[in-house]
Amino acid sequence: MAITINGSGTITGISTGGLPDGIVDGGTLASSAVTSTKIADGTITLADIADADVVTLKSGRKNLIINGGFDVWQRGTSFTTDNVFTADRWKSGDGTGGSPARTLSRESFTVGQTDVPNEPQYYLRHNQTSVSTNGNSSVSYNIEGVRSGAGQQITFSFYAKSNTTLNYRIRLIQGFGSSGSASVTAYNTNHSVGTTWAKTTITTTLPSISGKTVAGGDDELTINLECTSTSTYTFDLAQVQLELGDTATDFEHRSYGEELALCQRYYQRWETKGSSSRFMIGAGHYNTTTQIVIPFSLYPHMRSAPSFEVSSTSTFDIEPFDVAPSSITASDFTVSGGRINVSDSASRVRGYAGSLFADTTGAYIAFDAEL
């Protein structure tokens, strides 16, 4: 068949395999000459693509933020105390100036909604109930390791809405640790959000950390969303993602079990929930006549040796004696575990077995290694 070029530049008469390899290359084709609509389905297969031809595909663990979908809430689902961790890995503050107050809560998406894609279950709500006259109430997150994205282009994206047009500031801060160099504010720009869910995307290049001292074991990259309003408002946040590169890709979904395990590097909590108002914390022996020592393992291993939290001793029970402990403490803890010490107000036989039970709703112990 002859090759024909008509007046509009259309070529006919070339069949598949009709041109030798190398005749047509990137330099031969005009810009945008080949689009997806011009390629028949099934024309290009995996075997046709060389490994080096695909260089920007993002797969695997791309989101540097843990619990960006706000699925994990080990500490509870509503908070009014200032400057505390709320949803796992997320911290919230009332702001300063005047008598500021806020409620930070977990909220549920309506099943089937399409404003935020891929059917998320929860979002975070910051409800500023009393004004911060300095306009600096905040929601913040610390990524472990100041090396995260250093000297590279990163893209930060999330969905947000408010009950009013709201101004806020996004700040990215490189922290070099308690014994390291002074922190560096890498991004500090004002943005605004409206009354319907909308996606915000920023792309920036983080400064290199060459020449900096990283020391103290607590270096981090901080993300701070600081609401600058001096009125009351609600600020809703969903599907937060920070990734390398210049493109905001689809939000990375992980199973609840995987997300929880990632969160437990920083915080682990054992507590009674729902109709289950009693469970065993652990078993050990009386190393003195008035103290039980209970070996306790942490899994996954934590970021650093954790601090210990415990509810009122009246919510626990020592078995087999069915009495409340007089104190519960922790000692010798490393990232992988330690011992829980349970004091008994009565005198027992040294070497006897003893166990500690959470005995009422609301009883808990927790280990904290947050940044």
C-alpha positions in Angstrom: 0.0 0.0 0.0 1.3 3.5 -0.9 1.8 6.1 1.8 -0.5 9.1 1.3 -0.4 12.5 3.0 -3.5 14.6 2.4 -3.8 18.3 2.6 -4.5 18.4 6.3 -1.4 16.4 7.1 -3.2 13.1 7.7 -1.0 10.0 6.8 -2.6 6.8 5.5 -1.1 3.6 4.3 1.1 2.8 7.2 0.2 -0.5 9.0 1.5 -1.8 12.3 5.1 -2.7 11.9 5.3 -0.7 8.7 8.1 1.6 9.9 11.5 0.4 11.0 12.3 0.8 14.7 13.8 4.3 15.5 12.1 6.2 12.6 9.7 7.9 14.9 10.9 9.3 18.3 10.2 12.1 20.6 12.0 14.6 18.4 9.9 13.6 15.4 6.5 14.3 17.0 5.0 17.7 17.6 4.2 18.6 21.2 0.8 17.0 22.2 0.6 15.1 18.9 -0.1 11.9 20.8 -2.8 12.0 23.5 -4.5 9.3 25.5 -7.6 9.6 23.3 -5.6 8.7 20.2 -4.2 5.4 21.7 -6.5 2.4 21.3 -7.2 0.4 24.5 -4.7 -2.5 24.9 -2.2 -1.0 22.4 0.5 -0.4 25.1 1.2 -3.3 27.4 3.4 -3.6 30.5 6.0 -5.4 28.3 6.2 -2.4 26.0 7.4 -0.1 28.8 11.0 -0.1 29.8 11.8 0.2 33.5 13.6 3.5 33.1 10.6 5.0 31.2 8.5 5.4 34.3 10.2 7.6 36.9 7.4 9.5 38.7 5.1 6.7 39.7 4.3 7.0 43.4 3.5 3.7 45.2 4.0 2.2 48.6 4.3 4.4 51.7 4.1 7.9 50.2 2.3 9.8 53.0 4.8 11.0 55.6 1.8 11.8 57.9 0.5 9.0 60.2 -3.3 9.1 60.9 -3.9 11.8 58.2 -7.4 10.3 57.8 -8.2 10.7 61.6 -9.2 7.1 62.0 -7.3 6.5 65.3 -8.3 8.2 68.5 -6.8 6.2 71.4 -7.1 9.1 73.9 -10.8 9.8 73.3 -12.9 11.6 70.8 -13.6 15.0 72.4 -11.1 17.4 74.1 -11.4 20.8 75.8 -8.0 20.9 77.6 -5.5 23.3 76.0 -2.4 22.1 74.1 -2.9 18.4 74.3 -2.7 15.5 71.9 -6.2 14.6 70.5 -6.5 12.3 67.5 -3.4 10.2 67.5 -0.3 12.2 66.4 -2.3 15.5 66.3 -2.0 18.3 68.9 -4.5 21.1 69.4 -4.4 24.5 71.2 -6.9 27.1 72.2 -4.6 30.0 71.3 -3.7 33.0 73.5 -5.0 36.4 74.4 -8.3 36.9 76.2 -10.0 33.8 77.4 -9.7 31.4 74.5 -11.4 28.0 74.5 -12.1 25.3 71.9 -13.5 21.8 71.6 -11.6 19.4 69.4 -13.7 16.5 68.3 -14.0 13.5 66.0 -16.8 13.9 63.5 -18.4 11.4 61.1 -18.9 11.8 57.4 -22.4 11.0 56.0 -22.3 7.7 54.3 -22.2 8.2 50.5 -21.1 11.8 50.6 -18.9 12.8 47.6 -17.4 16.2 48.7 -14.3 14.4 50.1 -13.4 11.4 47.8 -13.0 7.7 48.5 -15.6 7.4 51.3 -13.6 8.5 54.5 -15.2 7.8 57.8 -14.0 10.6 60.1 -12.7 14.1 60.1 -11.3 16.4 62.8 -13.3 19.5 64.0 -11.7 22.4 65.8 -14.6 24.4 67.3 -13.4 27.7 68.7 -16.0 28.5 71.3 -14.3 31.5 72.9 -12.0 33.9 70.9 -8.3 34.0 70.9 -7.6 37.7 70.7 -4.1 36.9 69.4 -5.6 34.8 66.6 -3.3 31.8 67.0 -5.3 28.8 67.9 -3.8 25.8 66.1 -3.8 22.2 65.0 -0.3 20.7 64.6 1.6 17.6 63.7 5.2 16.5 64.2 6.8 14.2 61.6 9.6 12.2 63.3 13.0 13.2 61.8 14.1 16.6 60.5 15.7 14.8 57.5 12.1 14.2 56.2 12.0 16.0 52.8 15.1 18.1 53.7 16.5 19.8 50.5 13.7 18.3 48.4 10.4 19.4 46.9 7.4 18.4 48.9 3.7 18.7 48.4 1.2 19.2 51.3 -2.5 18.6 50.7 -5.7 18.3 52.7 -9.5 19.0 52.6 -10.9 21.7 54.8 -14.0 23.7 55.4 -15.4 26.2 58.0 -18.7 27.6 59.1 -17.5 31.0 57.8 -14.7 32.2 55.5 -11.7 31.6 57.7 -8.1 32.8 57.4 -5.3 30.6 58.6 -1.6 30.2 58.3 0.4 27.1 57.2 3.8 26.8 58.8 6.4 24.1 58.2 9.2 24.2 60.7 12.4 22.1 60.8 13.4 21.3 64.4 16.9 19.9 64.9 16.3 18.4 68.4 16.6 19.7 71.9 20.4 19.7 71.6 20.7 20.6 68.0 20.7 23.8 65.9 18.0 26.5 66.1 14.8 25.6 64.3 14.1 26.9 60.8 10.7 28.0 59.5 10.6 26.6 56.0 7.1 27.8 54.9 4.9 30.5 56.5 2.0 31.6 54.2 -1.6 32.7 54.8 -4.5 30.8 53.2 -8.3 30.9 53.5 -11.0 28.3 53.6 -14.7 28.6 52.7 -17.9 26.9 53.9 -17.8 23.8 51.7 -15.2 21.1 51.5 -12.3 22.0 49.2 -8.8 20.7 48.7 -5.8 22.9 49.5 -2.4 22.0 47.9 0.9 23.7 48.5 4.2 22.7 46.9 7.5 24.0 48.2 11.2 23.1 48.6 12.4 22.5 52.1 15.8 24.0 53.0 18.8 21.7 53.0 20.0 20.8 56.5 23.7 20.7 55.5 25.8 22.2 58.2 23.1 21.8 60.9 23.5 19.9 64.1 20.9 17.2 64.7 21.0 16.1 68.3 18.7 15.1 71.2 16.7 12.3 69.6 13.7 14.5 69.2 14.3 16.2 65.8 11.2 16.7 63.7 9.4 18.5 60.9 6.4 20.3 62.3 3.2 21.2 60.4 1.2 23.9 62.1 -2.2 25.1 60.9 -2.8 28.3 62.8 -6.2 30.0 62.6 -5.7 33.8 62.6 -9.4 34.6 63.2 -10.2 36.5 66.4 -13.9 35.3 66.3 -15.5 32.0 67.1 -15.6 29.5 64.2 -15.4 25.8 63.3 -12.5 24.4 61.2 -12.9 21.0 59.8 -9.9 19.0 58.4 -9.7 15.7 56.5 -7.3 13.5 54.4 -4.1 15.3 55.3 -1.1 14.2 53.2 2.6 15.3 52.9 4.6 13.6 50.1 7.8 14.1 48.2 7.6 15.7 44.7 5.6 18.4 43.0 2.2 16.6 42.7 -0.6 16.0 45.2 -1.6 12.4 44.5 -4.7 10.6 45.8 -4.8 10.2 49.6 -3.1 7.1 50.7 -5.5 4.8 52.5 -4.2 2.3 55.0 -6.2 -0.3 57.0 -7.2 0.7 60.6 -4.9 -2.1 62.0 -1.9 -0.7 60.1 -2.6 2.9 61.0 -3.0 1.9 64.7 0.3 0.1 64.7 2.0 3.1 63.3 0.5 5.3 65.9 1.5 3.0 68.7 5.2 3.8 68.1 4.3 7.1 69.9 1.4 6.2 72.2 -0.1 3.0 73.5 -3.1 2.7 75.7 -4.9 -0.2 77.4 -8.4 0.6 78.8 -11.9 -0.7 79.4 -14.3 0.1 76.7 -18.0 -0.3 76.1 -19.7 -3.3 77.9 -16.3 -4.8 78.7 -15.5 -3.2 82.1 -12.8 -5.7 83.3 -9.6 -7.1 81.9 -6.2 -8.2 83.1 -3.3 -5.8 82.8 -0.8 -8.4 83.7 0.4 -10.9 86.3 3.6 -11.0 88.4 4.7 -11.8 92.0 5.2 -10.1 95.3 8.8 -9.1 95.4 8.2 -7.6 98.8 5.3 -8.2 101.2 3.4 -5.2 99.8 4.4 -4.8 96.2 3.7 -6.8 93.0 6.1 -6.6 90.1 4.6 -7.2 86.7 6.8 -7.5 83.6 5.3 -5.6 80.7 6.2 -5.6 77.0 5.6 -2.9 74.5 4.8 -3.8 70.9 5.5 -2.2 68.6 8.6 -0.8 70.1 8.2 2.9 70.9 10.1 5.9 69.6 11.8 6.4 73.0 11.5 5.3 76.6 7.9 6.3 77.3 6.3 8.2 80.2 3.6 6.3 82.1 -0.1 7.4 82.6 -2.7 5.7 84.8 -6.2 6.4 85.9 -7.3 6.4 89.5 -6.1 3.4 91.5 -9.8 2.9 92.6 -10.5 1.7 89.0 -8.2 -1.3 89.4 -8.2 -4.5 91.4 -5.5 -6.8 92.8 -6.3 -10.5 92.4 -6.6 -13.0 94.1 -7.3 -10.6 97.0 -10.0 -8.4 95.4 -8.6 -5.1 96.8 -7.7 -1.8 95.1 -4.0 -1.0 94.9 -2.7 1.9 96.9 -0.4 3.0 94.0 0.6 1.9 90.4 3.9 3.1 89.0 6.2 2.1 86.2 10.0 1.7 86.2 13.0 0.5 84.1 11.1 1.2 80.9 12.9 1.2 77.5 11.4 1.3 74.1 10.5 -2.4 74.4 9.1 -2.6 77.9 9.8 -2.5 81.6 7.9 -3.3 84.8 4.7 -2.1 86.5 4.8 -1.8 90.3 1.6 -2.4 92.2 1.5 -1.5 95.9 -0.9 -3.4 98.2 -2.0 -1.8 101.4 -2.1 -5.2 103.2 0.9 -7.4 103.9 1.2 -10.6 101.8 3.7 -13.5 101.6 6.7 -12.6 99.5 6.8 -14.7 96.3 3.0 -15.1 96.1 1.5 -14.6 92.6 -0.6 -11.5 92.1 -2.3 -9.8 89.1 -3.6 -6.4 88.2 -7.1 -6.0 86.7 -8.7 -2.9 85.2 -12.0 -3.2 87.1 -14.4 -0.4 86.0 -15.3 1.5 82.9 -12.7 4.3 82.3 -9.8 2.4 83.8 -6.6 2.7 81.7 -2.8 2.6 81.6 -0.9 4.3 78.8 2.7 4.9 77.6 3.6 8.1 75.8 6.6 8.7 73.5 5.2 11.5 71.4 7.5 14.2 70.0 
